[in-house]
Amino acid sequence: MTDSNALDPEDRKIVTLARSARARNGVPEGAAVRDETGRTYVAGSVQLASLKLSALQTAVAMAVASGAKSLEAAAVVSEAEAVAPEDRAAVADLGGAGTPVLLAGPDGAVRQTVPAGAAE
């Protein structure tokens, strides 16, 4: 568990953005990523008949589509107990295996921080 108050201000920002996306869009999860220049990309999960993406996958895709070359950090707000392997893989693809992925509950409290390339 990570104390949300002890988070770096930039990490706290992406948790807040992810939480806001979840609430604003009424989706099961929200996510935000920060690229190598400090820009942030925020998304909710996508559930269409022909397209299903987690919030974190969508945020990574938005970063890539906007020209990001790397990621500094990622955050997901969800009721899930862990960050899904496919979500960590998307972050690792762009940011590298050591990119921190923060998992927060709907209340914004960070429950865990794992490297994108962490083994199950």
Backbone hydrogen bonds in HBPLUS format (Angstrom, degrees):
<---DONOR---> <-ACCEPTOR-->    atom                        ^
c    i                          cat <-CA-CA->   ^        H-A-AA   ^      H-
h    n   atom  resd res      DA  || num        DHA   H-A  angle D-A-AA Bond
n    s   type  num  typ     dist DA aas  dist angle  dist       angle   num
A0002-THR N   A0110-VAL O   3.42 MM 108  5.51 155.4  2.49 125.9 131.3     1
A0006-ALA N   A0003-ASP O   2.88 MM   3  5.30 143.9  2.01 110.9 121.8     2
A0007-LEU N   A0004-SER O   3.27 MM   3  5.28 160.8  2.31 101.5 107.1     3
A0011-ASP N   A0008-ASP O   2.98 MM   3  5.22 122.9  2.32 105.1 119.9     4
A0012-ARG N   A0008-ASP O   2.90 MM   4  6.20 159.7  1.95 160.0 166.7     5
A0013-LYS N   A0009-PRO O   2.97 MM   4  6.13 145.5  2.09 137.4 146.6     6
A0014-ILE N   A0010-GLU O   3.26 MM   4  6.60 153.8  2.33 140.1 144.7     7
A0015-VAL N   A0011-ASP O   3.12 MM   4  6.40 153.3  2.19 148.5 155.9     8
A0016-THR N   A0012-ARG O   2.95 MM   4  6.19 159.4  1.99 149.2 154.9     9
A0017-LEU N   A0013-LYS O   2.88 MM   4  6.14 158.5  1.92 151.6 157.7    10
A0018-ALA N   A0014-ILE O   2.93 MM   4  6.02 158.1  1.98 141.4 147.2    11
A0019-ARG N   A0015-VAL O   2.91 MM   4  6.11 158.1  1.96 149.3 155.5    12
A0020-SER N   A0016-THR O   2.93 MM   4  6.12 155.4  1.99 146.8 153.5    13
A0021-ALA N   A0017-LEU O   2.96 MM   4  6.22 156.1  2.02 148.7 154.6    14
A0022-ARG N   A0018-ALA O   3.10 MM   4  6.32 159.1  2.15 147.4 152.5    15
A0023-ALA N   A0019-ARG O   3.06 MM   4  6.32 165.5  2.09 151.0 154.4    16
A0024-ARG N   A0020-SER O   2.78 MM   4  5.82 170.3  1.79 156.1 159.6    17
A0025-ASN N   A0021-ALA O   3.05 MM   4  5.92 160.2  2.09 143.4 148.3    18
A0026-GLY N   A0022-ARG O   3.00 MM   4  5.76 119.6  2.37 134.9 148.1    19
A0027-VAL N   A0022-ARG O   3.29 MM   5  5.31 146.8  2.41 139.5 146.8    20
A0045-SER N   A0029-GLU O   3.29 MM  16  5.92 139.2  2.46 158.3 154.3    21
A0030-GLY N   A0077-VAL O   3.11 MM  47  5.26 152.1  2.19 140.1 148.5    22
A0077-VAL N   A0030-GLY O   2.77 MM  47  5.26 165.7  1.79 158.0 161.2    23
A0031-ALA N   A0043-ALA O   2.84 MM  12  5.43 156.8  1.89 164.1 165.4    24
A0043-ALA N   A0031-ALA O   2.93 MM  12  5.43 161.8  1.97 151.7 153.9    25
A0032-ALA N   A0075-ALA O   2.96 MM  43  5.37 152.7  2.03 146.9 152.1    26
A0075-ALA N   A0032-ALA O   2.81 MM  43  5.37 149.9  1.89 162.5 170.1    27
A0033-VAL N   A0041-TYR O   2.95 MM   8  5.40 149.7  2.05 145.5 155.2    28
A0041-TYR N   A0033-VAL O   2.96 MM   8  5.40 149.0  2.06 150.1 158.0    29
A0034-ARG N   A0073-ALA O   2.96 MM  39  5.46 161.4  2.00 155.7 155.6    30
A0072-GLU N   A0034-ARG O   2.73 MM  38  5.60 169.0  1.74 155.7 159.5    31
A0035-ASP N   A0039-ARG O   2.84 MM   4  5.48 159.5  1.88 157.3 163.3    32
A0038-GLY N   A0035-ASP O   3.00 MM   3  5.31 161.3  2.03 112.8 119.0    33
A0046-VAL N   A0053-LEU O   2.87 MM   7  5.06 167.7  1.88 151.0 155.3    34
A0053-LEU N   A0046-VAL O   2.99 MM   7  5.06 154.0  2.06 134.6 142.7    35
A0048-LEU N   A0051-LEU O   2.79 MM   3  4.92 167.4  1.80 160.7 159.1    36
A0058-THR N   A0054-SER O   2.99 MM   4  6.20 157.7  2.04 149.0 155.3    37
A0059-ALA N   A0055-ALA O   2.91 MM   4  6.17 157.8  1.96 149.1 155.0    38
A0060-VAL N   A0056-LEU O   2.97 MM   4  6.18 160.9  2.00 150.2 155.1    39
A0061-ALA N   A0057-GLN O   2.93 MM   4  6.12 159.4  1.97 146.1 152.3    40
A0062-MET N   A0058-THR O   2.89 MM   4  6.14 153.2  1.97 148.4 155.8    41
A0063-ALA N   A0059-ALA O   3.01 MM   4  6.28 152.8  2.08 144.7 151.7    42
A0064-VAL N   A0060-VAL O   2.94 MM   4  6.25 163.4  1.97 156.3 160.1    43
A0065-ALA N   A0061-ALA O   2.86 MM   4  6.03 166.4  1.88 151.5 155.7    44
A0066-SER N   A0062-MET O   3.02 MM   4  6.12 128.5  2.30 136.3 148.9    45
A0066-SER N   A0063-ALA O   3.15 MM   3  5.12 135.0  2.37  94.4 107.0    46
A0068-ALA N   A0063-ALA O   2.93 MM   5  5.29 162.0  1.97 153.0 147.0    47
A0067-GLY N   A0064-VAL O   2.99 MM   3  5.21 163.3  2.02 110.4 115.1    48
A0074-ALA N   A0100-PRO O   3.00 MM  26  6.36 145.7  2.12 157.6 165.9    49
A0102-LEU N   A0074-ALA O   2.82 MM  28  6.20 166.7  1.84 147.2 149.0    50
A0076-VAL N   A0102-LEU O   2.88 MM  26  6.28 153.5  1.95 161.9 169.9    51
A0104-ALA N   A0076-VAL O   2.89 MM  28  6.23 167.6  1.90 161.9 165.3    52
A0078-SER N   A0104-ALA O   2.97 MM  26  6.41 156.3  2.03 168.5 167.5    53
A0087-ASP N   A0084-ALA O   2.97 MM   3  5.24 130.1  2.22 105.5 119.2    54
A0088-ARG N   A0084-ALA O   3.05 MM   4  6.46 160.1  2.09 158.4 164.0    55
A0089-ALA N   A0085-PRO O   2.88 MM   4  6.07 151.1  1.96 146.0 154.7    56
A0090-ALA N   A0086-GLU O   3.15 MM   4  6.30 149.3  2.25 133.4 140.0    57
A0091-VAL N   A0087-ASP O   3.18 MM   4  6.51 159.7  2.22 149.5 154.2    58
A0092-ALA N   A0088-ARG O   2.85 MM   4  6.07 161.1  1.88 150.5 156.4    59
A0093-ASP N   A0089-ALA O   2.84 MM   4  6.00 150.2  1.92 147.7 155.3    60
A0095-GLY N   A0091-VAL O   2.69 MM   4  5.68 166.4  1.71 163.6 167.7    61
A0096-GLY N   A0092-ALA O   2.81 MM   4  4.21 143.2  1.94 112.4 121.1    62
A0099-THR N   A0096-GLY O   3.21 MM   3  5.74 169.7  2.22 119.1 122.1    63
A0117-GLY N   A0097-ALA O   2.71 MM  20  3.94 159.1  1.75 133.8 126.4    64
A0116-ALA N   A0099-THR O   2.76 MM  17  5.33 142.8  1.89 141.9 153.8    65
A0101-VAL N   A0114-VAL O   2.73 MM  13  5.30 152.9  1.80 151.1 160.4    66
A0114-VAL N   A0101-VAL O   2.95 MM  13  5.30 160.7  1.99 146.0 147.7    67
A0103-LEU N   A0112-GLN O   2.83 MM   9  5.36 167.6  1.84 165.6 165.5    68
A0111-ARG N   A0103-LEU O   2.70 MM   8  5.76 151.8  1.78 152.4 161.4    69
A0112-GLN N   A0103-LEU O   3.34 MM   9  5.36 156.9  2.40 142.2 145.1    70
A0105-GLY N   A0109-ALA O   3.02 MM   4  5.63 155.8  2.09 147.7 147.5    71
A0108-GLY N   A0105-GLY O   2.81 MM   3  5.36 164.8  1.83 124.4 128.4    72
A0118-ALA N   A0115-PRO O   2.97 MM   3  5.27 161.1  2.00 122.3 121.7    73
